[in-house]
Amino acid sequence: MAGRPPKKDKKVREAIYFEPDLLEWLQEKAEKQKCTVSVIVNQMAEKAKEQED
């Protein structure tokens, strides 16, 4: 059966629980950048990781 080729980099799905005010802030940032909260969190984590090095 023909189908979509397998993805090289599978993303890991993880449940993260935010305080309501923090989630609201993240949602506002995501809305401004026209992306998802996950994208914002990944950007912030990457930035923090770079500063750590």
Helices and strands as residue ranges (DSSP letters): H 20-33, H 37-52
